[in-house]
């Protein structure tokens, strides 16, 4: 005798109930009663979740965005405005060939690195 009977137990009140009618109809039309509602749920869920996903990415884009050149140069509001051409010509006006290397004064007791 097998451990589990092949015929499941169903009470006598089960015969005319909605689950019994659904089970018998499901064996005749499986796609119409199981596959179609499942696919419809997936498609409708996709349409309902699209605005929520778009809102999430818009909120993320507001936080993380690309900085313009002016914003990068003037991150601090109290700093002076930097003009690249002005900085270039100011550096070009200096005599870069004539310079002298000077050692930085060390604090008392600090090793100066001289052997």
Secondary structure, 3 states (H helix, E strand, C coil): CCCCCCCCCCCHHHCCCHHHHHHHHHHHCHHHHHHHHHHHHHHHHHHHHHHHHHHHHHHHHHHCCCCCHHHHHCCCCCCCCCCHHHHHHHHHHCCCCCCCCCCCCCCCCCCCCCC
